[in-house]
């Protein structure tokens, strides 16, 4: 860990406006995500659960559900793109729907939200346009529209979830862009962590489910490498509990994987900047993570 500076003042409204003015559209949510959902609408129930108010025509929000719903099957939630810039989370969720979900339709009822933060996807951004991090905002009266709408949509289903897979990445830009912006926004110390080269998961410190996390790691090993701990035995400043696994208090931090109250939950973290992994490897790692977790649940039902 390296502490590089301390900021003394928080951003004002004009600072936030200046930040927003610098953000540019770099890819298309409608082309990359919505068009693919249209292609699978015959195999799943694809429903719009809302739209982001700052550009509703550009950012409709979709939830995908199993068509062959069985009330006695366990319910599984998969979310991607809570941080829109984490590309393989979005495309991993889509790939899971396209290739793997049909294989599990008899054992589970699947609920998948491929892109929670479409503006973040288009601008390759961690925050939303109000400079709020959706993945620290999953709580009552959320300041992030993306988090609030997802929580409302999931609550309306009135389901208990056996497992929740929230698909993420840890990127080099966390240290070069997003952590500096966070320190500047909040007037706090800038803390830079060593970015781990490889895949890891974040369990819930209140309910870690170690064997479930192990099954995910073992599955991903078949696709790409697992992140080693640093010299202090940590990954991003947290002690590892086993190879490639750390834990966070998910509800306390307002993380997406905590709001669903699932018995098993995990946040996957892929490293897309690794010289040893391609974008395709990263997508396949996300799919492998879900597969490993689901296979574990089948074996331990």
C-alpha positions in Angstrom: 0.0 0.0 0.0 1.2 3.5 -0.9 -0.4 6.7 0.5 0.5 9.4 -2.0 -1.3 12.5 -0.8 -4.1 14.0 1.3 -6.8 16.2 -0.2 -8.1 18.9 2.2 -11.4 19.8 0.5 -14.4 17.9 -0.9 -15.7 18.5 -4.4 -18.3 21.3 -4.8 -21.2 21.1 -7.2 -19.0 22.9 -9.8 -16.3 20.3 -9.3 -18.8 17.5 -10.0 -20.0 19.4 -13.0 -16.5 19.8 -14.3 -15.9 16.1 -13.8 -19.1 15.1 -15.7 -18.2 17.4 -18.5 -15.0 15.4 -19.1 -16.8 12.1 -19.5 -17.2 10.9 -23.1 -19.3 8.2 -24.7 -16.9 5.5 -25.9 -19.2 2.6 -26.8 -22.9 1.8 -27.2 -25.0 0.1 -24.6 -27.9 -0.4 -27.0 -25.6 -2.0 -29.6 -23.5 -4.1 -27.3 -26.0 -5.2 -24.7 -29.6 -4.6 -25.6 -29.2 -6.0 -29.1 -28.0 -9.2 -27.6 -30.9 -9.4 -25.2 -33.2 -9.1 -28.2 -31.6 -12.1 -29.8 -32.3 -14.4 -26.8 -35.8 -13.1 -26.0 -37.3 -16.3 -27.4 -35.4 -18.4 -24.8 -35.9 -16.2 -21.7 -38.3 -13.7 -20.3 -36.6 -10.3 -21.0 -38.4 -7.5 -19.1 -37.6 -3.8 -18.8 -37.7 -2.8 -15.1 -37.1 0.9 -15.6 -34.8 3.4 -17.3 -32.3 5.9 -16.0 -34.0 9.2 -15.7 -31.1 11.3 -17.1 -31.5 9.6 -20.5 -34.4 7.1 -20.4 -34.4 6.5 -24.2 -30.7 5.6 -24.1 -30.6 3.6 -20.9 -33.5 1.2 -20.5 -32.8 -1.3 -17.8 -33.5 -5.1 -18.3 -33.9 -8.1 -16.2 -33.8 -11.6 -17.7 -35.6 -14.6 -16.1 -35.9 -18.3 -16.9 -38.8 -19.1 -19.1 -39.4 -22.6 -17.6 -39.9 -21.3 -14.1 -40.3 -24.0 -11.4 -41.5 -22.8 -8.0 -39.7 -25.6 -6.2 -36.4 -24.7 -7.8 -33.8 -22.6 -6.0 -33.5 -19.0 -7.3 -30.2 -17.6 -8.5 -29.3 -14.0 -9.1 -26.5 -12.9 -11.5 -25.6 -9.2 -11.8 -23.1 -7.5 -14.1 -22.1 -4.0 -14.9 -22.7 -2.5 -11.5 -19.5 -0.8 -12.3 -20.1 -0.2 -16.0 -16.4 0.1 -16.9 -15.8 -3.5 -15.8 -16.4 -4.9 -19.2 -16.2 -8.7 -18.6 -18.8 -8.4 -15.9 -21.3 -7.2 -18.5 -20.2 -9.6 -21.3 -19.8 -12.5 -18.9 -23.4 -12.2 -17.8 -24.5 -12.1 -21.4 -22.3 -15.0 -22.3 -23.7 -17.0 -19.4 -27.2 -16.4 -20.7 -26.3 -17.3 -24.3 -24.2 -20.4 -23.6 -24.6 -21.8 -20.1 -27.9 -20.8 -18.6 -29.9 -23.4 -20.7 -27.8 -26.1 -19.1 -29.0 -25.1 -15.6 -32.6 -24.3 -16.3 -33.9 -27.6 -14.9 -32.0 -27.2 -11.6 -32.5 -23.4 -11.0 -34.7 -20.4 -11.6 -32.3 -17.8 -13.1 -32.5 -14.1 -12.7 -29.8 -12.1 -14.6 -29.3 -8.4 -14.9 -26.4 -8.0 -17.4 -25.8 -4.2 -17.1 -26.9 -2.4 -14.0 -25.1 0.8 -14.9 -25.4 1.5 -18.7 -24.1 5.1 -18.6 -21.0 3.7 -16.8 -20.7 1.1 -19.5 -20.8 3.7 -22.3 -18.4 6.1 -20.6 -16.1 3.3 -19.2 -16.7 4.7 -15.7 -17.0 3.4 -12.1 -19.4 6.1 -11.0 -22.7 7.4 -12.3 -23.2 10.9 -13.8 -23.6 12.3 -10.2 -20.1 11.0 -9.3 -21.7 8.3 -7.0 -20.5 4.8 -6.9 -23.4 2.4 -7.4 -21.6 -0.4 -5.7 -21.4 1.4 -2.4 -25.1 2.4 -2.6 -27.2 -0.7 -2.1 -29.2 0.5 0.9 -32.4 2.2 1.7 -32.8 5.7 0.2 -29.9 5.0 -2.1 -28.2 8.0 -3.7 -27.6 5.9 -6.8 -30.5 5.5 -9.2 -28.9 2.4 -10.7 -28.8 0.7 -7.3 -32.3 1.9 -6.2 -34.0 0.7 -9.4 -32.3 -2.7 -9.2 -33.3 -3.2 -5.6 -36.9 -2.3 -6.4 -37.0 -4.7 -9.3 -35.6 -7.6 -7.4 -37.9 -6.9 -4.4 -40.9 -6.9 -6.7 -40.1 -10.5 -7.6 -40.7 -11.6 -4.0 -38.1 -14.3 -4.1 -35.6 -15.8 -1.8 -32.3 -16.3 -3.5 -30.0 -19.3 -2.8 -27.0 -17.5 -4.5 -26.0 -14.2 -5.9 -23.1 -13.8 -8.3 -22.0 -10.2 -8.8 -19.5 -10.0 -11.7 -16.7 -7.4 -11.5 -13.1 -6.5 -12.5 -10.2 -4.9 -10.8 -8.3 -2.8 -13.3 -5.2 -0.7 -13.5 -7.4 2.4 -13.8 -8.6 1.8 -10.3 -5.2 3.3 -9.2 -4.7 5.7 -12.0 -8.1 7.2 -12.3 -10.8 6.1 -9.9 -9.0 6.1 -6.6 -7.5 9.6 -7.3 -11.0 10.8 -8.2 -12.4 9.3 -5.0 -9.8 11.0 -2.8 -10.4 14.3 -4.6 -14.2 14.1 -4.4 -14.2 13.3 -0.7 -11.2 15.3 0.4 -9.5 12.2 1.8 -6.2 10.5 1.7 -5.3 8.9 -1.6 -4.5 5.2 -1.0 -3.1 3.1 -3.8 -3.1 -0.7 -3.5 -1.1 -3.2 -5.5 -3.4 -4.4 -8.3 -3.5 -8.2 -8.2 -2.6 -10.0 -11.4 -5.3 -12.6 -11.7 -8.8 -13.6 -10.7 -10.1 -13.5 -7.1 -13.4 -13.4 -5.3 -14.8 -11.4 -2.5 -17.0 -13.3 0.0 -19.1 -11.9 2.7 -17.3 -11.6 6.0 -20.6 -12.1 7.8 -21.3 -15.3 5.8 -18.2 -16.3 3.9 -19.2 -19.7 2.6 -15.6 -20.8 2.1 -16.3 -24.0 0.3 -18.5 -22.2 -2.2 -15.7 -19.7 -2.9 -13.2 -22.6 -3.3 -15.4 -24.2 -5.9 -15.5 -20.9 -7.9 -11.7 -20.6 -7.7 -11.2 -24.2 -8.8 -13.5 -23.7 -11.8 -11.8 -20.4 -12.9 -8.4 -22.1 -12.7 -9.4 -24.0 -15.8 -9.7 -20.8 -17.7 -7.2 -18.3 -16.3 -4.8 -17.7 -13.4 -5.7 -16.9 -9.8 -4.3 -13.8 -8.2 -1.5 -14.3 -5.7 -1.4 -12.6 -2.4 1.1 -9.8 -2.0 4.1 -10.0 0.4 1.8 -9.3 3.4 -0.6 -12.0 2.4 -3.2 -9.6 1.2 -5.2 -8.8 -1.9 -6.2 -5.1 -2.3 -5.3 -4.6 1.4 -7.5 -7.4 2.7 -6.2 -10.7 4.2 -6.7 -13.7 2.0 -8.7 -16.5 3.6 -7.6 -19.0 1.0 -6.1 -18.8 -2.4 -7.7 -16.0 -4.3 -10.4 -15.2 -1.7 -10.9 -12.2 0.5 -14.0 -11.1 2.5 -15.8 -7.8 2.9 -18.8 -6.9 5.1 -21.1 -6.6 2.1 -24.2 -5.1 3.7 -22.2 -2.6 5.8 -20.4 -1.3 2.6 -23.6 -1.2 0.5 -22.3 -3.7 -2.0 -24.5 -5.2 -4.6 -23.8 -8.8 -3.6 -25.2 -8.1 -0.1 -28.6 -6.6 -0.9 -30.2 -9.9 -2.1 -29.8 -11.7 1.2 -28.7 -14.8 -0.7 -27.4 -17.7 1.3 -24.4 -17.9 -0.9 -22.9 -14.7 -2.5 -19.7 -13.8 -4.2 -18.2 -10.8 -6.0 -16.0 -12.0 -8.8 -12.9 -9.9 -9.7 -11.1 -10.4 -13.1 -7.9 -8.5 -14.0 -8.3 -7.5 -17.6 -4.9 -5.7 -17.8 -2.9 -8.8 -17.2 -0.4 -9.6 -19.9 -1.4 -13.2 -19.4 -5.2 -12.8 -20.1 -7.1 -11.7 -23.2 -10.6 -10.1 -23.1 -12.0 -13.4 -24.1 -10.2 -15.1 -21.2 -11.8 -12.5 -18.9 -15.3 -13.2 -20.2 -14.7 -17.0 -19.9 -13.5 -16.6 -16.3 -16.7 -14.9 -15.4 -18.8 -17.7 -16.9 -16.5 -20.3 -15.2 -17.1 -18.6 -11.9 -20.8 -18.9 -12.2 -20.5 -22.5 -13.4 -18.3 -23.5 -10.5 -20.7 -22.0 -8.0 -23.8 -23.6 -9.5 -22.1 -27.0 -9.8 -21.2 -26.7 -6.1 -24.8 -25.9 -5.2 -26.1 -28.9 -7.2 -23.6 -31.2 -5.5 -24.6 -29.9 -2.0 -28.4 -29.6 -2.3 
